[in-house]
Amino acid sequence: MVEGSEIRVVRCGGSKINTRPPIITVDSRFLLCVSGDLVKVYSTKTEELVRVLEGHTNQVTGIALNPANHLQVYSCSADGTIMLWDFMDGILIKTFVVSYPILSMYVSQKHQGVIFAVLPMANAINSDSFQVVAVHLPKVVEAEVDAPELSAVLTNVSSNPRCTAFGREGEYLVSGKGLQLSIFFFRKQKTYRVFLKASDKKGTKNGFSCVACHPKEDCIATGHEDGKIRLWRNFDHKKEYTYTTIHWHHNIVNTLCFTPEGTNLLSGGIESVLVQWQYGDTKKAMLPRLGGAITHISVSRDGALYCTCHSDNKITLIQSSIKVCGNIQGLVKGDAVRTDLLVDPRSKALVLNGKPGHLQFYNLKRDRQLYNLDIVQQEYIYEEGLDQYEVAMAAFSSQGSWLATVEERGRKLSDLEFSLKLWAFDRKTQSFSLNTTVAAAHNGQIGSMCFCPSSKTTVLVTTSKDGHFKAWLLGGDVDAEKADEGGEGDGNWSCDFVGSYHGLQPTRGSFSADGSLLAVSFSEVITLWSPDTWELLSTLCLPPGDVRDLCFGSQSCSKYLLSTTTRNMLCCWNLLTCSLEWSTSMDVVLLKLDPLSDNVAAFTKQDGNTDLFVFKPSEPRPLFTKKAVCVGDVSRAIFVPRTEPLDSCEESAQWLNRSQLYILTENMDLLTLCTKTEEDKMAALSKQLVVDKSVAVTPFYLLLGQHRRQQQEKQDDSVHGGLVQRTALPQGSVAIKELLHTPAHVLPSASFLCSMFVSSLLISTADNSRESVPQEEEMDSEKEEEDSEGEPEPESRDGQPDPGGASGSVVESVPRLSKAQERDLRRVRKTDYSWLSSLVEA
């Protein structure tokens, strides 16, 4: 067994970004959010991922801007550390070791150098007991330092980060838990507590669900389980407190947040509606249909930008005018992925369950959602306990031209409702449109379905608990041109064959790589069918245990058939001899085939951990093994073809050359296996994102910059090719940069800068004239020598040299002579003035 030391399991995305409230930077250019053990920095303008802060070894549980420096951010984690980052450069400045798991974190302008953290209470009998402690950060130069100085502030608080908040710029700390509201005043060092009854006269629940404090006044807003919002005042006295009630939400209030000036109060719940309450009045404005339930609300420091977190792993950017201006959509986290992981053959996107009743198409490289496909096509009602349609299964045809889905409702009840839908790819809209709906595809629940990979016909096979499997054939008027291009055209579907075997219930179905065989499992028997004639060819009797999964080999191992059983057996059958090739005792929970190679990945459960084995069906000896591949169970896995083959020199990593293995854990984290070289490349690419501090770097920005550089190189080549030299701006670029980057309050007046700025952009012609004069003088002297034909230098009548006859004395500034004047000048120059020399000698 080969243990690949170079292959590593890394997180490639998919982590939740809605577990903690995000923060918006002071200039509103960036948004920081928690994502697993990372902190991600997004641009609020382009919604692109700009930077990733990586350093914690466990779940990040809170982030907060440094009150002393708005370009730095604190992050706390369940690993017991608090880290200080420069998020503009992605640099870890300092690490403070608290040595206790931190659940959330709060900072205040009045308490600099102190971080208030929620920690589990020591020696607590109940594991649900937590406390707020003040962590005093030591001022030392070391990059990693212990922070042992802890002082308790409040005890018996909630672990929910939305139930604790600072009031009136840090004068007091408020925390709500159950029916108790605790208020700690730092100046008095006293704690006041307010209690509510379990329910009112109507029997509604009064428990605290969230807390927010007014930034300017002594007012506390609390949300409750019954949907009410209470505004508390005069709470510094035990018996004199008062409160007013406002009510719109029909269920629990998840989050509350005041605007920086305190003029508005924002609230959100499971209704997916952002409600903006006018402070001191009952007037309100609403923004509905935001998606999933609202879990957190954050506001920028200037109050111009809001952001809401949603239960479907989405962050919505909202202007203060209650208008959506952007969305940051992560991998949608549902209760479970029932459709398995799929790869769209056209877009190479990962496809799985999205928000209720939808399929999401997810880009693995960019870690962003491409779009949602509405399968159920019904309005989803966010009400607990309501039974609604869900997407249970999905499958793509080999070319990606057809998509089959199964939706169900009433799975927990006796009257199960389900329907089979077939979707055709529309080239105009670049999406799928509904083609056929089969309301009663089977008399029982559909257990599995798969497309035939053959390009001759398009066949879909479904198995059901009614004891039959059905073959659905595409027929009708199929466009041949579209078929040649990989499409299927606008055909219609019909049931071509209904099969069964001795009244047994079919469990799984699978086609061979070339589509010439269909394997359908019935309890402990595997049946082999011919898709051309639907004739039963052979049967394979398994060891004891029902068949759990079926998988044909591919490439050179296409003659093998793999199966797993409920009795923890992995069997390999030789289809040429219809005999058992080999078998082993393994509790295989997942069996995945790489379509571009001979390799098969098997995930086994052992001692509470999930192990990975990669092997070829022709050889029972594994090529690669990985013990405890992830924390917890592996929910789904899939091989995704690479765009370019990986050149790997390690023998243990060659199975990753053609495809990449992705794993989805039970915590909905998306992991992948890659070599150390790939991981180093990914780290290098993330560091190259920083180009200019003044620009929010995005892939589009990098592409545009590369395009501009290419254009500039072409221009330079054309200029040098034409022997034309362009004088560079002497101080223009520097002047522009200084003018645009210098703070406005230290610049002189615009009238004073105008003349200097324009002068810096002018191109001086003095150097050009000086360079051109010697060339023109040399050309003129050559012409004069040709015209004189060796005659002696002429002199004027008064004995002085003739200005026109002196060689090399032509000045560029003299106006050019006409042709008649040039002829007269040549005539004068050819006149013989030798008789003057005799006079001069005499």
N, C-alpha and C positions, 0 to 999 in steps of 0.2 A: 504494500500500500504506500502510495506516494503522498507525503504531506507537503503541500506547496507553501514554502516559507515566503516566497516573493509575492504571492497573491494575497491581497488584502480585501477586507470587507469595509467599504466606505459608504457613507450616506450621500446619496446623489440628489436628494430633494424629497419632497412630499411631506415634510414635517408640518405640524400644525403651526399656523401663524396667528391663531386667535386665542391662545391660552392666557395671554396677559395683554393689558392695554398698550398699544403702541404709543410712541412719542414723536412729535413733530419738532424739528429743530427751530431755533429762534428765527432764522431767515425763511422758514417754511419751504426750503428747497429739498429737504430730505425727510424721510420717514423711517424710523428704526422700530423693528419688531422682533419679538422672540420667535425662534424657529428651532425646536429641539434643543440641542446643546450649542446652538449658534445664535448670533445676533445679526440680522440682515438689515442692510441699508438700501432703501429704495429712493428713486427720484420721484418727487411729487409731480413733476411736469411730464415725464415720459413713462412713469410707472415701471421702469426697468430696474433690475437689480444692479446696484452700483458697487457694493462692497459686502464682504462677509467677515464678521469678527469671530474668529475661532480660537478657543483656548480652554473652555470648560470641558470637564469630563462627564458631566451629567446634565440633566434638564435645566435650562436657564429658567428661573422663576420670576425674574423682574429686571427692569431697566429704568434708569432715571438719569436725566442730564445733571452734570456737575454744577451746583449753584455758583461756584467760584469761577468756572470757565465753561462757557456754553458750547465750546468745541470738543468737550470731553463728555463721556457717558460712563456711568456705573452699571455693572451687571452683576447679579447674584445668581447662585445656582444651588441645586440640591447637593452638589459635591462639597459644600461648606466653604466656598470662597467668594470673595467680592473682588471684581476686577475693574480697573480704571482704564478706559480706552481713549485714544485719539481716533474718533470715527472718521475723520477726514482722510487720514493716512492709513487707517487700519492697523495702528500700532498699539500693542499692549504696553501700558505705561507702568502699572503696578498691580500686584496681586496681594490681597489681604486674606489671610487664612483665619477663618472663624472656628473651624473644626466642628460645626453643627450644620445639619441641613437647613437651608434657608428657604422659606416658602414664599415670601414676598419682601419688598423693600420700599422705603419711603424716605425722601429727603426734603429739607426745608432751608430757605434762605437764611433764617435766623439761627440755624444750628449747623454752621459750617464745620466740617471735620468730623461730623457725627452722622451715622446712617442708622435709621430705625428699621429693624428687621423683625420678621415674625419667625420665631423658632419654636420647636416643640419643647414643652415644659419638662425639665429634668425630674426624674423619679415620679413621673405622673402615672397613676394607675390606669387612667383612661387615655388611649392613644389619640383621642380627639381633643386633647388639651394643648393649647398653644399660648404663647405670650409675645408681647412686643418688647424688644430690648433695644437699648441704645448702644451701638457699636462705635467705640471711639477709635478713629483711624490714627495710628501712630505716624508722625512726620519724620520719616527716615529716608535715607537715600537708596536703600536696597530695593531691588525690583520685586522681591517676595518677602513678606514680613507677616508675622503672627499678629493678630488683633485680639489679645486675651481680655482686654478691659470691656466688660459687658455689664450693663446696669438695666434692671427690669423697669419698665414703664407701666405696662398694663398686663394683667393676667386674665386667663380665661377668655381669649378672643377667638374669632373665627379664622379659619385658614383661608377663607375666600378673600382674595386681594381687593375686591370691590366693597368690602365691609369695613375698611379702615381708611381714614383720611385725615389730613392736617386741616385745621381751621384758622382763619384770619391770619394768614402769612406765618403760620407756625406757632401761634400763641397757645393752642391746645390741640390735643389728639383725640379723635373720636373713633370708636369701634362698636359695631353692633353684632350681636350674636343671639340667635333665638328671639326671645322677648325682652332682652336687656340691651340698653344703650349706655355705653361707658364713655365718660368725657374726662380726660386728664388735663389739668391746667399746669403748665410748666412753671409759671411764676408763683402760684400758690402751692405747687407740689401736692395738689389734692385731686381726688377722683370722685366725680359725681356719677350716679347711676340712675337711669330712668327705666321703669318697667311698664310693660303693656300686658293686658289680659290676653289669654289664649285666643279668644274670639269675641266678636261683638254680638249684638242681639240677633243678627242675621246668620250667625254661624260661620262667618268668613275668618280667614287666618290673618293674624296680625304680625307674624314673625318678620324680623328685619332681613332683607335680601341684599341691600346695597346702601351706601352712605356717600354723601357729598357735602362739602362745606362752602359757604359763601366766601369769596376772597376778600371782601371789604367789611362785611357786617357779621355780627354774631348770630348766624342763622345756619341751622343744620337741616339738610334735606335727606330724608330716608325713604327708601322704597320697600314695599312689603309684598308678601306672598299673595295678597288678595288684589293686587293691582293698584293700590292707593299709594299716594305720595304725601308724606307729612313734612311740614316746615316747622321746625322747633325753634323757639326763642325763650329768653330768660331761663336758660338751662343751668346757670351758675348757682341757682338755689334749688334745693331738692323739691320743695312743694309749690314753687311759684312758676314753674315752667308752663309755657303755653304752646299750642301747635295748631296749625290750620291744615286742612286736608284738600288736596286736589286729586281728581280721579278721571282717568280715561282708559287705561290699560285694563283688559278684561281678565288678565292672568298676571303672574308674578312679574314684578319690575326687575329686570336684570341689571341695569346700570343707570347711574345718574352722573351728570357733570355740569358744573357752572362754567359760563364763559369768563374770560379773564377780568372783565369789568363787573361781572355779576348782574348784568342786565337780563340774561336769559338762563334758563335751566333746561338742559337736554335730558331726555329719558328715552329708554328703549326696552323692548321685551320680545316675546316670541311672536308678536304680530308683524315683525319686520317693518315697523313704522318708526321713524325718528320724529319725536314730538318735541317741539321747541316752545317752552312755557315762558311767557313774559313775567319777569320777577315782580312781585307785588300786585299782579293782576291774574285773572283767570283766562286771558286771551292766549291762544296757542296757534302754532303753525305746524303742519305735518308733512312729512315726506314719506309716502307709502311705497310698498312693493320693492323693497331693497334686497330681497333674496331670503336668506336664512334668518333665523332669530338673531337679534342684536345682543351681543354678549359684552361688549366694551365700547365706550365713547371717549375720545380724546379731542382736545382743542389746542390749536397753536397759541403761542404766547400773545400774538397780536389779535387773536380772535377771528381772523379772516378765513381759516380753514378748519374744518372738522374732519374726523375720520371715525368710522364705526367698524367694529369687528363683528363677524357673523358666524353662525354655527356651521355654515358650509365652507369654512376655511377661506373666507374672503375679507378683504379690507376695502371699504368704500371711502373715497375722498369726496368731501362735500364742501361747497362754498358756503360762506355765512349767509348767503341769500337763499339757502335751502335748495341748492341745485347740485346734482351729482356731476363731478368733474373728472372722475377716474376710478378705476377698479384694479386692485391687485389680487388676483385669484390664484390660490395655491391648489394643491391636489385636494379635491373635495373629500372630506372625511365623513362617510356614512356610518351606519351601525355595523355594516358588514359588506364585503365585496362578494355578491352572489353570482356575478357574471363571469368570474375568473378574470385573469389578465389577458388582454388581446392586443394584437398589433395591427393597425390599419395598414394593409399592403400599399396603399397609395401615399399617405402622408407620413408613414413610419411612426405615427403617434401611438402612445399607450392609451388603450381604451378600457374603461371599467365603469362601474356604477358612479354616478355623480350625485347631484342633488336629487331629491325624490322625484322619481319618474323620468330621469334623464340618464344619458350616457355622456361621459366627459371624454374629450380627446385631449391628451396631455403631451406636451413637448418635453421629451426627456433631456435634451441638451440644454434648453433654456430654463427648465424647471418652472414652466408656466403652462396654464391651460390655454388650448387653442380655441375651442368652442364647446358648447353643450348641444346635444341632440335630444329634443323632446320626444320621448317614445310614447308615454302615456297620453299626452296631449289633453290633459285635464288640469284644471286649477288645483294646486295643492293647498289644503287647509291645514294650518299649523295648530292642531289641537291634539292634546295628548290622549292616547287611547283610541283614536279614530282609525279604522281600518281602511287603507287606501291602496291603490295599485302600485306595485313595485316592479322594476325590471329584474327578472330572475335569471335570464340566460341571454347570450348573444353569441353570434358566430359570423365570420366574414368568409366570402368566397375566395378562391385562390388569387384572383386578380383584384379583389377589393371592389368589385362592381355591385355586389349584393351583400346586404346585411340582414340577418335573421334575428329576431328578438322574441322573447316570451315574457309576458307580463302577468302577474298574479295578484290576487286579492283574496283575503279570507284564508290565509294559510293556517292560521291558528284555529280556525273554525272548521266545522264539518262541511259547509258548502263552499268549496273552493271554486273561484272564478279565474279563468286564465284565457289567453288568446295568443295566437301565433301571428306575427307580423313580418312581412318581407319588404325591405326597403331597397330601392334602386338608386344608384349614384347619379346625380344630376351634374353634368359637366358645366352647365351655365352658372349654377349657384355654388358649385364645388361643395356640395353637401348631399345628404341622402334624403329622398322623398319617399313617402309611403306608397307602395305599389299594391300590396295584397294584404288583407286581414282575414285570418281564419279563426272564427269565433269558437268552433267546436272541433279543434284539430284531433283531439283524443277524448276518450271517455274518462280518462284519469290524468293525474298530474304528469307533465312532461319531465322526464328524468335527465335526458341529454340530447344534444343535436350536433351535427357536423356536416360540412359541405364536402362533396367529392372534389378532389384536386384535379381531376381530369379536365382538359380544356375542350373536349368534344361536346360534352353536355354539362348542364348545370343541375345538380341533384343535391337535395337536402334530405337527410335522414334524421328522424326524431324517434326516440324511445319513450315509452309511457308506462305508468303503473297499471294500465288496463290490460297488460299482457301482450301488446302488439308494438311493432315498430313500423313506421310508415316512410315511404320514399316519395318526396315531392319533386316533380319535374317541371322545369321551365319550358313552356311552349308558346305557341302563338306567333305573331309577326315579330321576328327578331331582326333588327337591322344588321346586315352583314358587315357594313363598314365599321359600325361601332364595335361589333364583335372582334374584328381584326385589330382594333385599337386597344383591346382589352376590356371593352364594355360589353354588356349583355343586351342592351336595347330595352324597349318597353314591351316585355312579354307578359304572359299570364301563367300562374302556377296552378297545378292540379296534382292530385294524389295518384301516383303511378303504381304503387305496390303497397300491400299490407302484409307483413310477415309475423309469424309467431313460431314458438317451439314448445310443444307438449304442455301448453297452458302455463308455462313458467313466466315469471315477470322479467322483462329485459331491464338491464341496469345501465350498460354502457354501449356505445357504438363508435367505431373508428374505421377510417379508410386507410388503405395502404398509400405509399408515397406516389405511385403512378395511377391510383384510382381503379386498379383492376380487381381489388378484393375489398370486401366489407366484412368486418368482424363485429358481431353483436353478442354480448354476454347475457346468458340467462342463468341466474343463480350461480351454480358451480360449473356450468358448461359454456364453452365459447363456440359459436357457430360461424362458419365462413361462407359467404354468399358471393355470387357473381353479379355485379351491378348491371351487366348487359342483359342477362336473361332472368335475373332474380332467382337463380337456382341455388339450392343448398348444396355446397360442394363438400364440406367436411365438418366434423365436430371434434373439439378438443376437451377432454375431461380433466378437470383440475384436481389437485389435492383438496382435502376438506376446507370449506370456507367459500363464501360468495365472492364473486369478482368485484373488486373495488374500482379498478382503473385498467384501461387498455391502451396500448401504445405500440404502433408499428415502428420498426427500424427504418432508417433512411440511408441514402447513398449506398455504400457497399454492404451495409447491414440490413438492406430492405427485405431479406428473406426471413427475418426474425420477428416474432411477436412477443411483446412483454406484457405481463399481467401481474397485478397485485391482488391479494385476497384479504378478507377480514380476519383470517387466521395468521396474519403476519408472515406471509410468504411472497417472495418475488420469484416469478417463473419466467423462463425464456424458452419459447417454442420455435422449432425449426419448421417453417412452412413447406419446405421441399419434401421432408420426410414425415411431416405431421407428428413429430415426436418431441418430447421434452428435452431440450438441449442441456439446461442446467437450472437449478433452483437453490435458493438460500432463504434462511429464516431472518427476515427483516420487517420491522414495523414501518413500512413506507407510507407516509402521509401524502406525499406529492411525487409524481413521476412526470418529468418534462423532457421532451425531445428537442434537440437542436436540428432544425430542418436543413441546415447547410453543412452538416458534418455527420459523423457516425455516433456522436456522443449523446448520452442520456444522463440527466441529472436526477438523482433520487434523494429525497429528504426523509430522514428517519427520526423517530422519536425514541430517545433513550435517556433514562435517568432525569427526566424533566427538561432536557435540552434537545435542540434540533440539530442533527448532524447532516452534512452534505457529502454525497458520494457521486463522482462522475466516472462513468464507465462506458465501454462499448459492448453491445449485445453479443458480439462474437467472442469477447474475452470477459470472463467473470471477475478478473482482477481489476480493481479500480485504478483509474488514471490519476485521480485527485481526491483527497479527502479533507474535510474541514470540520473539526469538532466544535460544537456550540457556535454555529455560524452567526447567531444573533441572540439578543436577550429576548426570551419569550419564544412563542411559537411562530413558525412561518405560515402565514395565511395563504399567500399565492406566490407564484414564480413563473417566469417566462424567459425564453431566449429571444433576444432582439438582434436581428442581423446588423452588422456594421456597414457603414458606408464605404470604408476602406479597410482592407484586412490589416490586422495587427502583426507587425514583424516581431515575433517573440523568439528569443534564443533559448529560453528555458524550456526544457522538455515538459515540465509539470504545468506550464502555462500555455502550451500550444493549443489546448482545447478552447481557449478564448480568442483564437486568431480570427475566426469568421463571425462569431456571434458573441454577445455580451449577456450575461445572466443577471436578471433583476429579481429582487426578492421584496415582497411586501409583508411586513410583520403584523402581528396582531395589534400593535400600537399604531398601525397605519403609517409606519416609516418605510420609505423606499430606499432599499440598499442595493448595491451592486458589487460584483467582484472584479477587481482590476489589478494589474501588475503595478509594481513600484514605479516603473517608468511612466505609466499612464497617470498615476497619482501626482508625480512630480510635474508633468505637463499641465495638469489641471491647476495645480498651485501656481505655476508660472503664469498661466493665462489670467488667473484672478488678480495677480499682482500687476499685470500690464493694463488693468482697467484704469489706473490712475494716470491721466495725461496732463490735465491742467486743473488746479484747485478751483478755479473760477467757473468750471464747466461741469455739469452733471453728466458724467461719461456714460454713454449707452452704446450698444453694438451699432446702432445707426450712426452715431457720432463718429465711431472709429471707421466705419465704412465710408462715410462722407469725407473724413480726413484723408483716407487712403486714395479716394478718387481725386481729391484736390491735389495731392502730391503727384499722382500720375499725370494729371493735366499740366502741372507746373514743369515736370520733367520733359514732357513733350514740347512745351513752349521753349524751354531752355535749349533742347536739341535743335529745334527749328531756327532759333536765333543764332546759335553757333554755326549751323550749317550754312546760313546766309552771310556769314562773316560780318554780322552786325552786332555791335556791342552796345548794351544798354547801360547807361549810367545808373548805378544804384542810388537810392535815396540816402543821403548822408546821415541825416538825423530824423527822418520821417517816422520810421517805425518806433524808435525810442520815444519820440515826442507823443505819438498816439498812445503808447502804453502808459507813459507817465500821466497824460491828461485823463485817461479813462480809469486808472487805478488809484490815483491820488484822491484822498477824501475831499469832498466838495468844500468843507468849511475851512480848509487851509489853502485853497487856490485863490489867486488874485481874481480880479473882475474879468468878465468875458471879453470886454472891449480891449483890455490890456493884453490878453492872451491871443486875441485873434490874429494880429499882425505877426507875432512870433510863430504861431502855429502854421499860418499860410507860408511864411518864409521858409520854414523847415521842409515844406513839401515841394518847393521850387527846385528845378534842376539847373545848375550853373552851366553856362555855355563858354566860359573863359577857357577852361581846359580843352574843350573841343576845338576852339579857334586856334589855340597854341599848337595843338597837335596837327591841325590841317595846314598850317602855314608852311612848315618845312617841305611837305609833300608838294604843295602848289608851286613853291619857289623852285624846287628841283625840276619840275616839269617845265616851267617857263624858261629856265636856263637852258634846258636841252633844246627847246624850240628855237631859242635865240642863236644857239650855236649852229643849228642847221641853216638858219636864215643868213647868218653872217658869212658862212662858208670860208672861214679862216681869215677874214679881213681884220685889219688892226682896229683897235677900239676907237671909235669916233669921239671927238671933243667938240665942245660948243665954240661959237665964234669968239667969245670972250676968254677962251682958254680954260674954262671950267668944264668938268665932265658933264656930259648930257644926262639928265636924270632918266630919260627914257632909254638910254643906251647902256646904262650900268647893269651888268649881269647880276641877277639875284637881288635887285633892288625893288622889285614889284611888291607893293603893299596890298594886302587883301581888302583894306577899307576903300581904295581908290575905285571909283565907278568904272565899269567895263566900257571900252571904246567901241564905237560903231565900226563897220567894215571900211567905210571911206576914210575914217580917221586913221585906221590901221595902215591902209595903203599909203597915205601921206607920210606917216611916221616911218615906214620902211624906205620910202623914197629919200627922206631926209637922212636916214642912217646910212644909205648907200652912197651919198655925196662925198666926194674926195676933198677932205680938208687938210691935206698934207702941206699945202703952201703956208698954212699957219705955223707949222713947226719951224720953217726957216726964219720967219719973223721973230719967233720966240728966241731962237738961238742968236740972232743978230742983236 
